[in-house]
Amino acid sequence: MEDANPVVIQLYCRLRIRIDDPHAVLEAAEQRLRSANIDWSSEQDTLEEAVAELRSDLAQSVASLADPDQVLADVPGLEVRGGRLWAEIGAPSERFQPGFRAPDEET
């Protein structure tokens, strides 16, 4: 496929993970937040408030560690233009149940 116009594709992903050490995950999320290049003077929260909020929510901590920009970073001819990741504790959400039919079979 060779075309002068870029193709935009939506890539959907759901991962099921098991956490054996929640404390280690919370520590990693805090460290990444503390080392992020964020101008806290322009944010509504302070760094310490953001850390406290992150450490109080394991799912949010997991989501903060996932980096959609790195998923396909080493693929030539492709640029990740943005993404959204979230995490929820428990069974798969009813609102995100992928189908098993080809897109042209959808009604």
PyMOL commands that place a pseudoatom at each C-alpha (Angstrom):
pseudoatom trace, name=CA, resn=MET, resi=1, chain=A, elem=C, hetatm=0, pos=[0.000, 0.000, 0.000]
pseudoatom trace, name=CA, resn=GLU, resi=2, chain=A, elem=C, hetatm=0, pos=[1.692, 3.127, -1.175]
pseudoatom trace, name=CA, resn=ASP, resi=3, chain=A, elem=C, hetatm=0, pos=[-0.254, 6.363, -0.982]
pseudoatom trace, name=CA, resn=ALA, resi=4, chain=A, elem=C, hetatm=0, pos=[0.709, 10.015, -0.655]
pseudoatom trace, name=CA, resn=ASN, resi=5, chain=A, elem=C, hetatm=0, pos=[-2.099, 10.553, 1.881]
pseudoatom trace, name=CA, resn=PRO, resi=6, chain=A, elem=C, hetatm=0, pos=[-1.636, 9.302, 5.435]
pseudoatom trace, name=CA, resn=VAL, resi=7, chain=A, elem=C, hetatm=0, pos=[-4.116, 6.774, 6.784]
pseudoatom trace, name=CA, resn=VAL, resi=8, chain=A, elem=C, hetatm=0, pos=[-5.620, 7.329, 10.217]
pseudoatom trace, name=CA, resn=ILE, resi=9, chain=A, elem=C, hetatm=0, pos=[-6.416, 4.172, 12.177]
pseudoatom trace, name=CA, resn=GLN, resi=10, chain=A, elem=C, hetatm=0, pos=[-7.967, 3.776, 15.624]
pseudoatom trace, name=CA, resn=LEU, resi=11, chain=A, elem=C, hetatm=0, pos=[-6.172, 1.003, 17.559]
pseudoatom trace, name=CA, resn=TYR, resi=12, chain=A, elem=C, hetatm=0, pos=[-8.112, -0.377, 20.524]
pseudoatom trace, name=CA, resn=CYS, resi=13, chain=A, elem=C, hetatm=0, pos=[-6.511, -2.439, 23.244]
pseudoatom trace, name=CA, resn=ARG, resi=14, chain=A, elem=C, hetatm=0, pos=[-7.558, -4.016, 26.516]
pseudoatom trace, name=CA, resn=LEU, resi=15, chain=A, elem=C, hetatm=0, pos=[-5.038, -5.736, 28.782]
pseudoatom trace, name=CA, resn=ARG, resi=16, chain=A, elem=C, hetatm=0, pos=[-5.816, -7.936, 31.747]
pseudoatom trace, name=CA, resn=ILE, resi=17, chain=A, elem=C, hetatm=0, pos=[-3.054, -7.670, 34.324]
pseudoatom trace, name=CA, resn=ARG, resi=18, chain=A, elem=C, hetatm=0, pos=[-2.433, -9.212, 37.718]
pseudoatom trace, name=CA, resn=ILE, resi=19, chain=A, elem=C, hetatm=0, pos=[-0.747, -7.159, 40.417]
pseudoatom trace, name=CA, resn=ASP, resi=20, chain=A, elem=C, hetatm=0, pos=[1.233, -9.142, 42.964]
pseudoatom trace, name=CA, resn=ASP, resi=21, chain=A, elem=C, hetatm=0, pos=[2.764, -6.133, 44.697]
pseudoatom trace, name=CA, resn=PRO, resi=22, chain=A, elem=C, hetatm=0, pos=[0.443, -3.093, 44.820]
pseudoatom trace, name=CA, resn=HIS, resi=23, chain=A, elem=C, hetatm=0, pos=[2.986, -1.169, 46.892]
pseudoatom trace, name=CA, resn=ALA, resi=24, chain=A, elem=C, hetatm=0, pos=[5.620, -1.528, 44.154]
pseudoatom trace, name=CA, resn=VAL, resi=25, chain=A, elem=C, hetatm=0, pos=[3.132, -0.288, 41.540]
pseudoatom trace, name=CA, resn=LEU, resi=26, chain=A, elem=C, hetatm=0, pos=[2.221, 2.733, 43.683]
pseudoatom trace, name=CA, resn=GLU, resi=27, chain=A, elem=C, hetatm=0, pos=[5.917, 3.477, 44.236]
pseudoatom trace, name=CA, resn=ALA, resi=28, chain=A, elem=C, hetatm=0, pos=[6.652, 3.286, 40.507]
pseudoatom trace, name=CA, resn=ALA, resi=29, chain=A, elem=C, hetatm=0, pos=[3.712, 5.576, 39.676]
pseudoatom trace, name=CA, resn=GLU, resi=30, chain=A, elem=C, hetatm=0, pos=[4.835, 8.094, 42.287]
pseudoatom trace, name=CA, resn=GLN, resi=31, chain=A, elem=C, hetatm=0, pos=[8.420, 8.033, 41.016]
pseudoatom trace, name=CA, resn=ARG, resi=32, chain=A, elem=C, hetatm=0, pos=[7.305, 8.569, 37.427]
pseudoatom trace, name=CA, resn=LEU, resi=33, chain=A, elem=C, hetatm=0, pos=[5.073, 11.477, 38.486]
pseudoatom trace, name=CA, resn=ARG, resi=34, chain=A, elem=C, hetatm=0, pos=[7.863, 13.069, 40.522]
pseudoatom trace, name=CA, resn=SER, resi=35, chain=A, elem=C, hetatm=0, pos=[10.304, 12.779, 37.619]
pseudoatom trace, name=CA, resn=ALA, resi=36, chain=A, elem=C, hetatm=0, pos=[7.841, 14.061, 34.997]
pseudoatom trace, name=CA, resn=ASN, resi=37, chain=A, elem=C, hetatm=0, pos=[8.580, 17.421, 33.439]
pseudoatom trace, name=CA, resn=ILE, resi=38, chain=A, elem=C, hetatm=0, pos=[5.485, 19.183, 34.847]
pseudoatom trace, name=CA, resn=ASP, resi=39, chain=A, elem=C, hetatm=0, pos=[5.286, 22.879, 35.685]
pseudoatom trace, name=CA, resn=TRP, resi=40, chain=A, elem=C, hetatm=0, pos=[3.360, 22.533, 38.933]
pseudoatom trace, name=CA, resn=SER, resi=41, chain=A, elem=C, hetatm=0, pos=[2.898, 26.297, 39.230]
pseudoatom trace, name=CA, resn=SER, resi=42, chain=A, elem=C, hetatm=0, pos=[0.420, 26.106, 36.339]
pseudoatom trace, name=CA, resn=GLU, resi=43, chain=A, elem=C, hetatm=0, pos=[-1.483, 23.090, 37.703]
pseudoatom trace, name=CA, resn=GLN, resi=44, chain=A, elem=C, hetatm=0, pos=[-4.520, 23.107, 39.985]
pseudoatom trace, name=CA, resn=ASP, resi=45, chain=A, elem=C, hetatm=0, pos=[-2.885, 20.602, 42.351]
pseudoatom trace, name=CA, resn=THR, resi=46, chain=A, elem=C, hetatm=0, pos=[0.513, 20.694, 43.960]
pseudoatom trace, name=CA, resn=LEU, resi=47, chain=A, elem=C, hetatm=0, pos=[2.945, 17.852, 43.386]
pseudoatom trace, name=CA, resn=GLU, resi=48, chain=A, elem=C, hetatm=0, pos=[2.221, 16.468, 46.856]
pseudoatom trace, name=CA, resn=GLU, resi=49, chain=A, elem=C, hetatm=0, pos=[-1.557, 16.582, 46.277]
pseudoatom trace, name=CA, resn=ALA, resi=50, chain=A, elem=C, hetatm=0, pos=[-1.143, 14.798, 42.955]
pseudoatom trace, name=CA, resn=VAL, resi=51, chain=A, elem=C, hetatm=0, pos=[1.083, 12.160, 44.573]
pseudoatom trace, name=CA, resn=ALA, resi=52, chain=A, elem=C, hetatm=0, pos=[-1.450, 11.593, 47.363]
pseudoatom trace, name=CA, resn=GLU, resi=53, chain=A, elem=C, hetatm=0, pos=[-4.279, 11.216, 44.846]
pseudoatom trace, name=CA, resn=LEU, resi=54, chain=A, elem=C, hetatm=0, pos=[-2.257, 8.809, 42.716]
pseudoatom trace, name=CA, resn=ARG, resi=55, chain=A, elem=C, hetatm=0, pos=[-1.210, 6.693, 45.709]
pseudoatom trace, name=CA, resn=SER, resi=56, chain=A, elem=C, hetatm=0, pos=[-4.829, 6.404, 46.853]
pseudoatom trace, name=CA, resn=ASP, resi=57, chain=A, elem=C, hetatm=0, pos=[-5.991, 4.794, 43.595]
pseudoatom trace, name=CA, resn=LEU, resi=58, chain=A, elem=C, hetatm=0, pos=[-4.249, 1.643, 42.350]
pseudoatom trace, name=CA, resn=ALA, resi=59, chain=A, elem=C, hetatm=0, pos=[-6.093, 1.604, 39.021]
pseudoatom trace, name=CA, resn=GLN, resi=60, chain=A, elem=C, hetatm=0, pos=[-5.144, 5.230, 38.338]
pseudoatom trace, name=CA, resn=SER, resi=61, chain=A, elem=C, hetatm=0, pos=[-1.540, 4.403, 39.232]
pseudoatom trace, name=CA, resn=VAL, resi=62, chain=A, elem=C, hetatm=0, pos=[-1.496, 1.515, 36.753]
pseudoatom trace, name=CA, resn=ALA, resi=63, chain=A, elem=C, hetatm=0, pos=[-2.997, 3.701, 34.023]
pseudoatom trace, name=CA, resn=SER, resi=64, chain=A, elem=C, hetatm=0, pos=[-0.420, 6.405, 34.699]
pseudoatom trace, name=CA, resn=LEU, resi=65, chain=A, elem=C, hetatm=0, pos=[2.376, 3.908, 34.080]
pseudoatom trace, name=CA, resn=ALA, resi=66, chain=A, elem=C, hetatm=0, pos=[1.050, 2.799, 30.685]
pseudoatom trace, name=CA, resn=ASP, resi=67, chain=A, elem=C, hetatm=0, pos=[2.469, 4.896, 27.856]
pseudoatom trace, name=CA, resn=PRO, resi=68, chain=A, elem=C, hetatm=0, pos=[0.518, 4.795, 24.577]
pseudoatom trace, name=CA, resn=ASP, resi=69, chain=A, elem=C, hetatm=0, pos=[3.272, 6.728, 22.800]
pseudoatom trace, name=CA, resn=GLN, resi=70, chain=A, elem=C, hetatm=0, pos=[5.661, 3.808, 23.309]
pseudoatom trace, name=CA, resn=VAL, resi=71, chain=A, elem=C, hetatm=0, pos=[3.380, 1.009, 22.065]
pseudoatom trace, name=CA, resn=LEU, resi=72, chain=A, elem=C, hetatm=0, pos=[4.518, 1.347, 18.439]
pseudoatom trace, name=CA, resn=ALA, resi=73, chain=A, elem=C, hetatm=0, pos=[7.480, 3.682, 18.932]
pseudoatom trace, name=CA, resn=ASP, resi=74, chain=A, elem=C, hetatm=0, pos=[9.971, 1.594, 16.947]
pseudoatom trace, name=CA, resn=VAL, resi=75, chain=A, elem=C, hetatm=0, pos=[7.780, 1.055, 13.855]
pseudoatom trace, name=CA, resn=PRO, resi=76, chain=A, elem=C, hetatm=0, pos=[9.071, 3.007, 10.824]
pseudoatom trace, name=CA, resn=GLY, resi=77, chain=A, elem=C, hetatm=0, pos=[6.559, 5.082, 8.880]
pseudoatom trace, name=CA, resn=LEU, resi=78, chain=A, elem=C, hetatm=0, pos=[4.162, 5.300, 11.798]
pseudoatom trace, name=CA, resn=GLU, resi=79, chain=A, elem=C, hetatm=0, pos=[3.604, 8.074, 14.320]
pseudoatom trace, name=CA, resn=VAL, resi=80, chain=A, elem=C, hetatm=0, pos=[1.412, 7.692, 17.401]
pseudoatom trace, name=CA, resn=ARG, resi=81, chain=A, elem=C, hetatm=0, pos=[-0.676, 10.860, 17.449]
pseudoatom trace, name=CA, resn=GLY, resi=82, chain=A, elem=C, hetatm=0, pos=[-2.358, 10.403, 20.821]
pseudoatom trace, name=CA, resn=GLY, resi=83, chain=A, elem=C, hetatm=0, pos=[-4.156, 7.893, 22.910]
pseudoatom trace, name=CA, resn=ARG, resi=84, chain=A, elem=C, hetatm=0, pos=[-6.247, 7.316, 25.968]
pseudoatom trace, name=CA, resn=LEU, resi=85, chain=A, elem=C, hetatm=0, pos=[-5.613, 4.658, 28.548]
pseudoatom trace, name=CA, resn=TRP, resi=86, chain=A, elem=C, hetatm=0, pos=[-7.548, 3.876, 31.670]
pseudoatom trace, name=CA, resn=ALA, resi=87, chain=A, elem=C, hetatm=0, pos=[-7.670, 1.056, 34.179]
pseudoatom trace, name=CA, resn=GLU, resi=88, chain=A, elem=C, hetatm=0, pos=[-10.488, -0.389, 36.258]
pseudoatom trace, name=CA, resn=ILE, resi=89, chain=A, elem=C, hetatm=0, pos=[-10.346, -2.996, 38.995]
pseudoatom trace, name=CA, resn=GLY, resi=90, chain=A, elem=C, hetatm=0, pos=[-12.506, -6.079, 38.499]
pseudoatom trace, name=CA, resn=ALA, resi=91, chain=A, elem=C, hetatm=0, pos=[-14.251, -7.804, 35.619]
pseudoatom trace, name=CA, resn=PRO, resi=92, chain=A, elem=C, hetatm=0, pos=[-14.283, -6.325, 32.108]
pseudoatom trace, name=CA, resn=SER, resi=93, chain=A, elem=C, hetatm=0, pos=[-16.564, -3.342, 31.742]
pseudoatom trace, name=CA, resn=GLU, resi=94, chain=A, elem=C, hetatm=0, pos=[-19.809, -3.872, 29.841]
pseudoatom trace, name=CA, resn=ARG, resi=95, chain=A, elem=C, hetatm=0, pos=[-19.039, -0.728, 27.827]
pseudoatom trace, name=CA, resn=PHE, resi=96, chain=A, elem=C, hetatm=0, pos=[-15.840, -2.239, 26.412]
pseudoatom trace, name=CA, resn=GLN, resi=97, chain=A, elem=C, hetatm=0, pos=[-16.703, -5.676, 25.118]
pseudoatom trace, name=CA, resn=PRO, resi=98, chain=A, elem=C, hetatm=0, pos=[-15.127, -6.170, 21.712]
pseudoatom trace, name=CA, resn=GLY, resi=99, chain=A, elem=C, hetatm=0, pos=[-17.109, -8.110, 19.158]
pseudoatom trace, name=CA, resn=PHE, resi=100, chain=A, elem=C, hetatm=0, pos=[-15.853, -11.041, 17.205]
pseudoatom trace, name=CA, resn=ARG, resi=101, chain=A, elem=C, hetatm=0, pos=[-17.297, -10.168, 13.799]
pseudoatom trace, name=CA, resn=ALA, resi=102, chain=A, elem=C, hetatm=0, pos=[-15.409, -8.486, 10.981]
pseudoatom trace, name=CA, resn=PRO, resi=103, chain=A, elem=C, hetatm=0, pos=[-16.159, -4.744, 10.724]
pseudoatom trace, name=CA, resn=ASP, resi=104, chain=A, elem=C, hetatm=0, pos=[-18.016, -5.256, 7.411]
pseudoatom trace, name=CA, resn=GLU, resi=105, chain=A, elem=C, hetatm=0, pos=[-20.355, -7.721, 9.166]
pseudoatom trace, name=CA, resn=GLU, resi=106, chain=A, elem=C, hetatm=0, pos=[-21.463, -5.138, 11.747]
pseudoatom trace, name=CA, resn=THR, resi=107, chain=A, elem=C, hetatm=0, pos=[-25.083, -4.043, 11.528]
for i in range(1, 107): cmd.bond("trace and resi %d" % i, "trace and resi %d" % (i + 1))
show_as sticks, trace
zoom trace
